[in-house]
């Protein structure tokens, strides 16, 4: 898994999270630029932690039962 995979995974986590956080600020009625920047920073940090943890598990070959069950269907 190369750098492109991890960058794509980062953006797949950060963009929807930003949309949720910015949407929540819009619903609350507080769409100041500071609130949007806050949503962007929080989504960047949270996506970084998510991808960093996944990368660490991948590099150390740590088993993850929840991760392994994703995509598997029960017959």
Secondary structure, 3 states (H helix, E strand, C coil): CCHHHHHHHHHHHHHHHHHHHHHHHHHHCCCCHHHHHHHHHHHHHHHHHHHHHHHHHHHHCCCCHHHHHCCCCCC
